Amino acid sequence: MARVLGRRRTLVKALNTSGVSTGDRVVIGLEEGALVSGSMAVYLVPLIALIVGAALATALAPERDIVAAAGGAAGLVSSFFWLRRFGTRIRIDPRYQPIILRRFRDVSVINLPVEAVNRPGECE
């Protein structure tokens, strides 16, 4: 998330099974299946709805491009209503909830003099 959002803090609601307290820095995880199905719902369903809506409208009035555009728009808008219902359903489903994996440990960077760093192939 830091690569996408930068170094700013983000509020995420997660299941606490590790016994951490408020204010702790933590590592969170999400099931791979939840990430894949959520991504497909957000990206693939609207695209398919747009294409199907345009195709159905073209079948009804093949000579009118505006009808195809309107059908595609109708399919896209209907997919947004479906996504809203999908989001409401998964909001309470524990499979789609982030979970706290562990408390984050800060690792300090140690500044070593250049002479103390082994070069590749050298051994002491």
Rosetta blueprint (number, residue, H / E / L):
1 M L
2 A H
3 R H
4 V H
5 L H
6 G L
7 R L
8 R L
9 R L
10 T L
11 L L
12 V L
13 K L
14 A L
15 L E
16 N L
17 T L
18 S L
19 G L
20 V L
21 S L
22 T L
23 G L
24 D L
25 R L
26 V E
27 V E
28 I E
29 G E
30 L L
31 E L
32 E H
33 G H
34 A H
35 L H
36 V H
37 S H
38 G H
39 S H
40 M H
41 A H
42 V H
43 Y H
44 L H
45 V H
46 P H
47 L H
48 I H
49 A H
50 L H
51 I H
52 V H
53 G H
54 A H
55 A H
56 L H
57 A H
58 T H
59 A H
60 L H
61 A L
62 P L
63 E L
64 R L
65 D H
66 I H
67 V H
68 A H
69 A H
70 A H
71 G H
72 G H
73 A H
74 A H
75 G H
76 L H
77 V H
78 S H
79 S H
80 F H
81 F H
82 W H
83 L H
84 R H
85 R H
86 F H
87 G H
88 T H
89 R H
90 I H
91 R L
92 I L
93 D L
94 P H
95 R H
96 Y H
97 Q L
98 P L
99 I E
100 I E
101 L E
102 R E
103 R E
104 F L
105 R L
106 D L
107 V L
108 S L
109 V L
110 I L
111 N L
112 L L
113 P L
114 V H
115 E H
116 A H
117 V L
118 N L
119 R L
120 P L
121 G L
122 E L
123 C L
124 E L
